[in-house]
Amino acid sequence: MTVTVDVPPRYVRRAREMGTDRNKSFEEREGYDNHQNTGGENPENRHQVGMIGEIAFAIYADLQVNSELVEWSDGGVDFKTSIDGVEQTIDVKTRQTKPYVFSVKEESVNADLFILGHLEGDTSVKFLGMATKEMVLNGNRKWSTSIEKYNYQVSLSSLEPIPDSESIESLS
């Protein structure tokens, strides 16, 4: 079951601002080349798309997005939640291109659940499914020449439906 969330324009603008700010923190890191190993994607756009996905999931689950500038990385956890009474951390992965590829960088498998979203147009995010940490770690470990890192890839056919919005409660 897929779920589509329309993000209001004012939130899209805010997501783009937050994505730009997050990208700047990467660019300002000494010794880091923000334009290297991008997989052919504009790094600023990648951060903006990610923020739109986080906001879309927050709208879906009635959660708060951390609007503080997270320098360098959010640690691979976007939300701390309780789902049907079980504490679960969530990392939302949003793609604008190649939504049929669900990859998680090997060093970024930190959350309990991974949600795959596809930004359709400028404001709609379709959530295609969810993988548990175990599913990701059991996925196909593959070297990506475009980003020069190992990724775990999970087939879309093996994804589970995302949790019902009513079952998700914020813990942060």
FIKOLZA-1660 file (N, C-alpha, C; in steps of 0.1 Angstrom, whole numbers, plus 5000, padded with zeros to 4 digits):
% residues 172
   i   px   py   pz ch aa at
   1 5008 4988 5000  A  M  N
   1 5000 5000 5000  A  M CA
   1 5009 5012 5000  A  M  C
   2 5007 5021 4990  A  T  N
   2 5014 5033 4990  A  T CA
   2 5006 5044 4995  A  T  C
   3 5012 5055 5000  A  V  N
   3 5005 5066 5006  A  V CA
   3 5012 5079 5000  A  V  C
   4 5003 5088 4995  A  T  N
   4 5008 5100 4989  A  T CA
   4 5004 5112 4998  A  T  C
   5 5014 5120 5001  A  V  N
   5 5012 5132 5009  A  V CA
   5 5015 5145 5001  A  V  C
   6 5006 5154 5000  A  D  N
   6 5008 5167 4994  A  D CA
   6 5014 5176 5004  A  D  C
   7 5025 5182 5001  A  V  N
   7 5032 5191 5010  A  V CA
   7 5028 5205 5006  A  V  C
   8 5022 5213 5016  A  P  N
   8 5018 5227 5012  A  P CA
   8 5030 5235 5008  A  P  C
   9 5028 5244 4998  A  P  N
   9 5039 5252 4993  A  P CA
   9 5048 5259 5003  A  P  C
  10 5042 5264 5014  A  R  N
  10 5050 5271 5024  A  R CA
  10 5060 5261 5031  A  R  C
  11 5055 5249 5033  A  Y  N
  11 5064 5239 5038  A  Y CA
  11 5075 5234 5028  A  Y  C
  12 5072 5234 5015  A  V  N
  12 5082 5231 5005  A  V CA
  12 5092 5242 5005  A  V  C
  13 5088 5255 5006  A  R  N
  13 5098 5265 5007  A  R CA
  13 5107 5264 5019  A  R  C
  14 5101 5261 5030  A  R  N
  14 5109 5259 5043  A  R CA
  14 5118 5247 5041  A  R  C
  15 5114 5236 5035  A  A  N
  15 5122 5224 5033  A  A CA
  15 5134 5228 5024  A  A  C
  16 5132 5236 5014  A  R  N
  16 5142 5240 5005  A  R CA
  16 5153 5248 5013  A  R  C
  17 5148 5257 5021  A  E  N
  17 5157 5266 5029  A  E CA
  17 5165 5257 5039  A  E  C
  18 5158 5247 5045  A  M  N
  18 5165 5238 5055  A  M CA
  18 5175 5230 5047  A  M  C
  19 5172 5225 5036  A  G  N
  19 5181 5216 5028  A  G CA
  19 5193 5224 5023  A  G  C
  20 5191 5237 5019  A  T  N
  20 5202 5245 5016  A  T CA
  20 5211 5248 5027  A  T  C
  21 5206 5250 5039  A  D  N
  21 5214 5252 5051  A  D CA
  21 5221 5240 5055  A  D  C
  22 5215 5228 5054  A  R  N
  22 5221 5216 5057  A  R CA
  22 5233 5213 5047  A  R  C
  23 5231 5216 5035  A  N  N
  23 5241 5214 5025  A  N CA
  23 5253 5223 5027  A  N  C
  24 5250 5236 5032  A  K  N
  24 5261 5245 5035  A  K CA
  24 5270 5239 5046  A  K  C
  25 5264 5232 5056  A  S  N
  25 5272 5226 5066  A  S CA
  25 5282 5216 5061  A  S  C
  26 5278 5209 5050  A  F  N
  26 5287 5199 5044  A  F CA
  26 5298 5207 5037  A  F  C
  27 5294 5217 5030  A  E  N
  27 5304 5225 5022  A  E CA
  27 5315 5231 5031  A  E  C
  28 5311 5235 5043  A  E  N
  28 5320 5242 5052  A  E CA
  28 5329 5232 5060  A  E  C
  29 5326 5220 5059  A  R  N
  29 5334 5210 5066  A  R CA
  29 5348 5209 5060  A  R  C
  30 5358 5211 5067  A  E  N
  30 5372 5211 5062  A  E CA
  30 5375 5197 5057  A  E  C
  31 5381 5197 5045  A  G  N
  31 5385 5184 5038  A  G CA
  31 5374 5177 5032  A  G  C
  32 5362 5182 5031  A  Y  N
  32 5351 5175 5025  A  Y CA
  32 5348 5181 5011  A  Y  C
  33 5347 5173 5001  A  D  N
  33 5343 5178 4988  A  D CA
  33 5329 5175 4985  A  D  C
  34 5320 5185 4987  A  N  N
  34 5306 5182 4986  A  N CA
  34 5301 5178 4972  A  N  C
  35 5310 5181 4962  A  H  N
  35 5306 5178 4948  A  H CA
  35 5312 5165 4943  A  H  C
  36 5320 5158 4952  A  Q  N
  36 5326 5145 4949  A  Q CA
  36 5316 5134 4954  A  Q  C
  37 5316 5123 4947  A  N  N
  37 5308 5112 4951  A  N CA
  37 5293 5115 4953  A  N  C
  38 5287 5122 4944  A  T  N
  38 5273 5126 4946  A  T CA
  38 5264 5117 4938  A  T  C
  39 5269 5108 4931  A  G  N
  39 5260 5099 4923  A  G CA
  39 5253 5106 4912  A  G  C
  40 5259 5117 4907  A  G  N
  40 5253 5125 4896  A  G CA
  40 5242 5134 4900  A  G  C
  41 5240 5136 4913  A  E  N
  41 5230 5144 4918  A  E CA
  41 5236 5157 4924  A  E  C
  42 5229 5168 4922  A  N  N
  42 5233 5181 4928  A  N CA
  42 5231 5179 4943  A  N  C
  43 5242 5182 4951  A  P  N
  43 5241 5179 4965  A  P CA
  43 5231 5188 4972  A  P  C
  44 5230 5201 4968  A  E  N
  44 5220 5209 4975  A  E CA
  44 5206 5204 4972  A  E  C
  45 5203 5200 4960  A  N  N
  45 5190 5195 4956  A  N CA
  45 5187 5182 4964  A  N  C
  46 5197 5174 4965  A  R  N
  46 5195 5161 4973  A  R CA
  46 5191 5164 4987  A  R  C
  47 5197 5174 4994  A  H  N
  47 5193 5177 5007  A  H CA
  47 5179 5183 5008  A  H  C
  48 5176 5191 4998  A  Q  N
  48 5162 5197 4997  A  Q CA
  48 5152 5186 4995  A  Q  C
  49 5154 5177 4986  A  V  N
  49 5145 5166 4984  A  V CA
  49 5143 5158 4997  A  V  C
  50 5154 5155 5004  A  G  N
  50 5154 5148 5017  A  G CA
  50 5145 5155 5027  A  G  C
  51 5146 5168 5028  A  M  N
  51 5139 5176 5038  A  M CA
  51 5124 5176 5034  A  M  C
  52 5120 5177 5021  A  I  N
  52 5106 5176 5017  A  I CA
  52 5101 5162 5021  A  I  C
  53 5108 5152 5019  A  G  N
  53 5104 5138 5023  A  G CA
  53 5102 5138 5038  A  G  C
  54 5111 5143 5046  A  E  N
  54 5109 5143 5061  A  E CA
  54 5097 5151 5065  A  E  C
  55 5094 5162 5059  A  I  N
  55 5082 5170 5062  A  I CA
  55 5070 5163 5058  A  I  C
  56 5070 5156 5046  A  A  N
  56 5058 5149 5042  A  A CA
  56 5055 5138 5052  A  A  C
  57 5065 5131 5057  A  F  N
  57 5063 5120 5066  A  F CA
  57 5058 5126 5080  A  F  C
  58 5063 5137 5084  A  A  N
  58 5058 5144 5096  A  A CA
  58 5044 5148 5094  A  A  C
  59 5040 5152 5083  A  I  N
  59 5026 5156 5080  A  I CA
  59 5017 5143 5082  A  I  C
  60 5022 5132 5075  A  Y  N
  60 5014 5120 5075  A  Y CA
  60 5012 5114 5089  A  Y  C
  61 5023 5115 5097  A  A  N
  61 5023 5108 5111  A  A CA
  61 5020 5118 5122  A  A  C
  62 5018 5131 5119  A  D  N
  62 5016 5141 5129  A  D CA
  62 5028 5142 5138  A  D  C
  63 5040 5143 5132  A  L  N
  63 5052 5144 5140  A  L CA
  63 5058 5158 5138  A  L  C
  64 5068 5162 5146  A  Q  N
  64 5075 5174 5144  A  Q CA
  64 5089 5172 5137  A  Q  C
  65 5092 5180 5128  A  V  N
  65 5105 5179 5121  A  V CA
  65 5114 5188 5129  A  V  C
  66 5126 5182 5131  A  N  N
  66 5137 5190 5138  A  N CA
  66 5142 5201 5129  A  N  C
  67 5138 5213 5132  A  S  N
  67 5142 5224 5123  A  S CA
  67 5155 5231 5126  A  S  C
  68 5161 5225 5137  A  E  N
  68 5175 5231 5140  A  E CA
  68 5184 5226 5129  A  E  C
  69 5194 5234 5126  A  L  N
  69 5204 5230 5116  A  L CA
  69 5212 5219 5122  A  L  C
  70 5211 5208 5115  A  V  N
  70 5219 5196 5119  A  V CA
  70 5232 5196 5110  A  V  C
  71 5243 5200 5116  A  E  N
  71 5255 5201 5108  A  E CA
  71 5260 5187 5105  A  E  C
  72 5265 5186 5093  A  W  N
  72 5271 5174 5088  A  W CA
  72 5261 5162 5086  A  W  C
  73 5255 5158 5096  A  S  N
  73 5246 5146 5095  A  S CA
  73 5236 5145 5106  A  S  C
  74 5225 5140 5103  A  D  N
  74 5215 5138 5114  A  D CA
  74 5217 5124 5121  A  D  C
  75 5228 5117 5118  A  G  N
  75 5231 5105 5124  A  G CA
  75 5223 5093 5119  A  G  C
  76 5215 5096 5108  A  G  N
  76 5207 5085 5102  A  G CA
  76 5194 5083 5109  A  G  C
  77 5190 5092 5117  A  V  N
  77 5177 5091 5124  A  V CA
  77 5169 5104 5122  A  V  C
  78 5158 5103 5116  A  D  N
  78 5150 5115 5114  A  D CA
  78 5139 5117 5125  A  D  C
  79 5134 5106 5130  A  F  N
  79 5123 5106 5140  A  F CA
  79 5125 5096 5150  A  F  C
  80 5122 5099 5163  A  K  N
  80 5121 5089 5174  A  K CA
  80 5106 5088 5177  A  K  C
  81 5102 5075 5175  A  T  N
  81 5087 5073 5177  A  T CA
  81 5084 5061 5185  A  T  C
  82 5071 5059 5188  A  S  N
  82 5066 5047 5193  A  S CA
  82 5055 5042 5183  A  S  C
  83 5057 5030 5178  A  I  N
  83 5047 5025 5169  A  I CA
  83 5040 5013 5175  A  I  C
  84 5027 5014 5177  A  D  N
  84 5020 5004 5185  A  D CA
  84 5027 5000 5198  A  D  C
  85 5032 5010 5205  A  G  N
  85 5038 5009 5218  A  G CA
  85 5053 5004 5218  A  G  C
  86 5059 5003 5206  A  V  N
  86 5073 4998 5205  A  V CA
  86 5081 5010 5200  A  V  C
  87 5092 5013 5208  A  E  N
  87 5100 5024 5204  A  E CA
  87 5108 5021 5191  A  E  C
  88 5107 5030 5181  A  Q  N
  88 5113 5028 5168  A  Q CA
  88 5119 5041 5163  A  Q  C
  89 5131 5041 5158  A  T  N
  89 5137 5052 5151  A  T CA
  89 5134 5051 5136  A  T  C
  90 5132 5062 5130  A  I  N
  90 5129 5062 5115  A  I CA
  90 5138 5071 5108  A  I  C
  91 5143 5066 5096  A  D  N
  91 5150 5074 5087  A  D CA
  91 5143 5074 5074  A  D  C
  92 5139 5086 5069  A  V  N
  92 5131 5087 5057  A  V CA
  92 5141 5089 5045  A  V  C
  93 5140 5081 5035  A  K  N
  93 5149 5082 5023  A  K CA
  93 5140 5086 5012  A  K  C
  94 5142 5098 5006  A  T  N
  94 5134 5103 4996  A  T CA
  94 5142 5105 4983  A  T  C
  95 5137 5100 4972  A  R  N
  95 5143 5101 4959  A  R CA
  95 5134 5109 4950  A  R  C
  96 5141 5117 4941  A  Q  N
  96 5134 5124 4930  A  Q CA
  96 5135 5116 4917  A  Q  C
  97 5147 5109 4916  A  T  N
  97 5149 5101 4904  A  T CA
  97 5151 5087 4909  A  T  C
  98 5149 5077 4900  A  K  N
  98 5151 5063 4903  A  K CA
  98 5144 5058 4916  A  K  C
  99 5131 5060 4917  A  P  N
  99 5124 5056 4929  A  P CA
  99 5124 5041 4931  A  P  C
 100 5128 5033 4920  A  Y  N
 100 5128 5019 4921  A  Y CA
 100 5140 5013 4927  A  Y  C
 101 5150 5022 4931  A  V  N
 101 5162 5018 4938  A  V CA
 101 5161 5023 4952  A  V  C
 102 5162 5013 4961  A  F  N
 102 5161 5016 4976  A  F CA
 102 5175 5012 4981  A  F  C
 103 5184 5022 4983  A  S  N
 103 5197 5020 4988  A  S CA
 103 5199 5028 5001  A  S  C
 104 5207 5021 5009  A  V  N
 104 5211 5028 5022  A  V CA
 104 5226 5026 5023  A  V  C
 105 5233 5037 5025  A  K  N
 105 5248 5036 5026  A  K CA
 105 5251 5028 5038  A  K  C
 106 5261 5020 5036  A  E  N
 106 5265 5010 5046  A  E CA
 106 5267 5017 5060  A  E  C
 107 5274 5028 5060  A  E  N
 107 5276 5035 5073  A  E CA
 107 5264 5042 5079  A  E  C
 108 5253 5042 5071  A  S  N
 108 5241 5049 5076  A  S CA
 108 5230 5041 5080  A  S  C
 109 5232 5028 5083  A  V  N
 109 5222 5019 5088  A  V CA
 109 5221 5020 5103  A  V  C
 110 5215 5031 5107  A  N  N
 110 5214 5034 5122  A  N CA
 110 5200 5034 5127  A  N  C
 111 5190 5035 5119  A  A  N
 111 5176 5036 5123  A  A CA
 111 5170 5022 5124  A  A  C
 112 5159 5021 5131  A  D  N
 112 5152 5008 5132  A  D CA
 112 5143 5005 5119  A  D  C
 113 5138 5016 5113  A  L  N
 113 5129 5015 5102  A  L CA
 113 5134 5026 5091  A  L  C
 114 5133 5022 5078  A  F  N
 114 5137 5030 5067  A  F CA
 114 5124 5031 5058  A  F  C
 115 5120 5044 5056  A  I  N
 115 5108 5047 5048  A  I CA
 115 5113 5052 5034  A  I  C
 116 5108 5046 5023  A  L  N
 116 5112 5051 5010  A  L CA
 116 5101 5060 5004  A  L  C
 117 5105 5072 5001  A  G  N
 117 5096 5082 4995  A  G CA
 117 5101 5086 4981  A  G  C
 118 5091 5089 4973  A  H  N
 118 5094 5094 4959  A  H CA
 118 5088 5108 4957  A  H  C
 119 5096 5118 4955  A  L  N
 119 5091 5131 4953  A  L CA
 119 5086 5132 4939  A  L  C
 120 5073 5134 4937  A  E  N
 120 5067 5135 4924  A  E CA
 120 5063 5149 4921  A  E  C
 121 5069 5155 4911  A  G  N
 121 5067 5169 4909  A  G CA
 121 5075 5177 4920  A  G  C
 122 5069 5188 4924  A  D  N
 122 5075 5196 4934  A  D CA
 122 5070 5195 4948  A  D  C
 123 5058 5189 4950  A  T  N
 123 5051 5190 4963  A  T CA
 123 5045 5177 4968  A  T  C
 124 5045 5166 4960  A  S  N
 124 5038 5154 4964  A  S CA
 124 5049 5143 4966  A  S  C
 125 5048 5137 4978  A  V  N
 125 5057 5126 4981  A  V CA
 125 5048 5113 4982  A  V  C
 126 5052 5103 4974  A  K  N
 126 5046 5090 4975  A  K CA
 126 5055 5081 4983  A  K  C
 127 5050 5076 4994  A  F  N
 127 5057 5066 5002  A  F CA
 127 5055 5052 4997  A  F  C
 128 5065 5046 4992  A  L  N
 128 5065 5033 4985  A  L CA
 128 5065 5021 4994  A  L  C
 129 5070 5023 5006  A  G  N
 129 5071 5012 5016  A  G CA
 129 5082 5014 5026  A  G  C
 130 5084 5004 5034  A  M  N
 130 5093 5004 5045  A  M CA
 130 5102 4992 5046  A  M  C
 131 5114 4994 5051  A  A  N
 131 5122 4982 5054  A  A CA
 131 5127 4983 5068  A  A  C
 132 5128 4972 5075  A  T  N
 132 5134 4972 5088  A  T CA
 132 5149 4972 5087  A  T  C
 133 5156 4975 5098  A  K  N
 133 5170 4975 5098  A  K CA
 133 5176 4961 5094  A  K  C
 134 5169 4951 5099  A  E  N
 134 5173 4937 5095  A  E CA
 134 5172 4935 5080  A  E  C
 135 5161 4939 5074  A  M  N
 135 5159 4938 5060  A  M CA
 135 5170 4945 5052  A  M  C
 136 5174 4957 5057  A  V  N
 136 5184 4965 5050  A  V CA
 136 5198 4957 5051  A  V  C
 137 5201 4953 5063  A  L  N
 137 5214 4946 5065  A  L CA
 137 5214 4932 5058  A  L  C
 138 5203 4926 5055  A  N  N
 138 5202 4914 5047  A  N CA
 138 5201 4917 5033  A  N  C
 139 5200 4929 5029  A  G  N
 139 5199 4933 5015  A  G CA
 139 5212 4930 5007  A  G  C
 140 5211 4933 4994  A  N  N
 140 5223 4931 4985  A  N CA
 140 5233 4942 4988  A  N  C
 141 5245 4938 4994  A  R  N
 141 5255 4948 4996  A  R CA
 141 5263 4950 4983  A  R  C
 142 5263 4962 4978  A  K  N
 142 5268 4965 4965  A  K CA
 142 5277 4977 4965  A  K  C
 143 5288 4976 4958  A  W  N
 143 5297 4988 4957  A  W CA
 143 5291 4997 4946  A  W  C
 144 5290 5010 4950  A  S  N
 144 5285 5020 4941  A  S CA
 144 5297 5028 4936  A  S  C
 145 5299 5027 4923  A  T  N
 145 5311 5034 4917  A  T CA
 145 5308 5049 4917  A  T  C
 146 5295 5053 4916  A  S  N
 146 5292 5067 4915  A  S CA
 146 5294 5075 4928  A  S  C
 147 5293 5068 4940  A  I  N
 147 5296 5075 4953  A  I CA
 147 5308 5069 4960  A  I  C
 148 5313 5058 4954  A  E  N
 148 5325 5052 4960  A  E CA
 148 5323 5047 4974  A  E  C
 149 5312 5040 4976  A  K  N
 149 5308 5035 4989  A  K CA
 149 5300 5022 4987  A  K  C
 150 5299 5014 4998  A  Y  N
 150 5290 5003 4997  A  Y CA
 150 5276 5007 5002  A  Y  C
 151 5266 5002 4995  A  N  N
 151 5252 5004 4998  A  N CA
 151 5246 4991 5000  A  N  C
 152 5236 4991 5009  A  Y  N
 152 5227 4979 5009  A  Y CA
 152 5215 4983 5001  A  Y  C
 153 5211 4973 4992  A  Q  N
 153 5199 4976 4983  A  Q CA
 153 5188 4966 4987  A  Q  C
 154 5176 4971 4988  A  V  N
 154 5165 4963 4991  A  V CA
 154 5155 4964 4980  A  V  C
 155 5150 4953 4975  A  S  N
 155 5141 4953 4964  A  S CA
 155 5127 4959 4968  A  S  C
 156 5121 4966 4959  A  L  N
 156 5109 4972 4962  A  L CA
 156 5098 4962 4965  A  L  C
 157 5099 4951 4959  A  S  N
 157 5089 4940 4961  A  S CA
 157 5089 4934 4975  A  S  C
 158 5100 4936 4982  A  S  N
 158 5101 4931 4995  A  S CA
 158 5098 4941 5006  A  S  C
 159 5095 4953 5002  A  L  N
 159 5092 4964 5012  A  L CA
 159 5078 4961 5019  A  L  C
 160 5077 4965 5031  A  E  N
 160 5065 4963 5039  A  E CA
 160 5057 4976 5037  A  E  C
 161 5044 4976 5040  A  P  N
 161 5037 4989 5040  A  P CA
 161 5042 4998 5051  A  P  C
 162 5041 5011 5049  A  I  N
 162 5045 5020 5060  A  I CA
 162 5034 5019 5071  A  I  C
 163 5038 5021 5084  A  P  N
 163 5029 5020 5095  A  P CA
 163 5017 5029 5093  A  P  C
 164 5005 5025 5098  A  D  N
 164 4993 5034 5098  A  D CA
 164 4996 5046 5106  A  D  C
 165 4992 5058 5101  A  S  N
 165 4996 5070 5108  A  S CA
 165 4990 5071 5122  A  S  C
 166 4979 5064 5125  A  E  N
 166 4973 5064 5138  A  E CA
 166 4982 5056 5148  A  E  C
 167 4990 5047 5144  A  S  N
 167 4998 5039 5153  A  S CA
 167 5011 5046 5157  A  S  C
 168 5015 5057 5151  A  I  N
 168 5028 5064 5153  A  I CA
 168 5026 5075 5163  A  I  C
 169 5035 5075 5173  A  E  N
 169 5035 5086 5183  A  E CA
 169 5049 5091 5184  A  E  C
 170 5051 5104 5186  A  S  N
 170 5064 5110 5187  A  S CA
 170 5070 5108 5201  A  S  C
 171 5083 5105 5201  A  L  N
 171 5090 5104 5214  A  L CA
 171 5100 5115 5216  A  L  C
 172 5100 5125 5207  A  S  N
 172 5109 5136 5209  A  S CA
 172 5102 5149 5208  A  S  C
% end
